[in-house]
Amino acid sequence: MTSRTIGERVFAASFLNPTGGFYAEYVCVDADLVAPIPAGMSTSQAAVMGGVGMTALRGLQDALDVRSGETLLIHGASGAMGHLAVQLGKRLGARVLAVASGEDGIALAARAGADLSIDGRAEQVADGARRVSADGLDAALLTAGGPEADATVATVRPGGRAAYPTGVQPEPASTPGVEPQAFNGEPTRSSLNGSWRSSATGRSTCTSRTSSRSIRSQPHITPCAITTWASWRSPSAEALPAAARAP
């Protein structure tokens, strides 16, 4: 390890442990999957960024290739991945329609910066989409499947893009001219090390090496941590069943 220093605040994201594991006080991770925590971000918030934050980033940049000036719909905008996707979409320069759930969800999406927030359970998504663009939306990021997701895809113009994380069920249905694409939210070495940084102003910034587009000038991204759990001492390795021990 040469890129980090002892005492530095860092976070890591790795889904590559073949034996699983979660309740550990200490872990070993590939050095390339470690990144510094941006100034102004708490450890709890950084833990979120390596999971749902990275999934949102890869969906918007790698799968949808969202560009400045485009119209973007975030389906599930009041969820873990969705409220981060709203912020990222705005930082990419898109005009964002947030489809959330309930009054509190609408409020959260609005605080995240959405240009328009609607309650998907009380308002037709198509009506909200027409308020953003009469010609159909350029892109949609789906965090769940089902009839509401299919209605979301239908708001995208022919030739537009729609994407969802691998594992969403049921898979969103296609419409004429729009074929929703699944993407892998697993972080890569390049995406993690190049994604969350601190600028000279102390703001959290976001870049993607895969697209080489920097969006550092906007205010920092703020994960909304609903609940945290106090740390507790895990049992020693000797106390674990043999099947649970790492080889």
Protein Blocks (a to p, Z undefined) as FASTA:
>chain_A
ZZbcehiacddddfkbfngpjbacbdcddfklgccddehiafklmmmmmmmmmmmmmmmm
mmnopaehiacddehilbmklmmmmmmmmmnopacddddedjklmmmmmmnopabdcdfk
lpcfklmmmmmomnbpfbdcdfbecjklmmmmmmpcghiacdddehiacdddddehiacd
dddfbdcfklmmmmpccdfkopacdddfklopacfkbccdddddfbdcdddddddfklpc
fklpcZZ
